[in-house]
Amino acid sequence: MMHGINFGGKKKSADDTDKVKTKARKKAYHTGAHNSGAARHKAEIRQRVKNRASQRKKK
């Protein structure tokens, strides 16, 4: 207690290095790549919104 509280965080184990990171999983969901019907449908909607003329960047 004399040195205060240490917020050093969790110790990293060797098992953590093999895991898929959240960003990769999120990308798969966004593109509908993991074959979920809902994800594929949402990805299709996102694609249509992105391709709208009003959503395109102006030159």
Summary of the structure (lengths in Angstrom):
residues: 59
radius of gyration: 20.6
end to end distance: 61.1
largest distance: 63.3
contacts: 82
relative contact order: 0.08
helix: 54%
strand: 0%
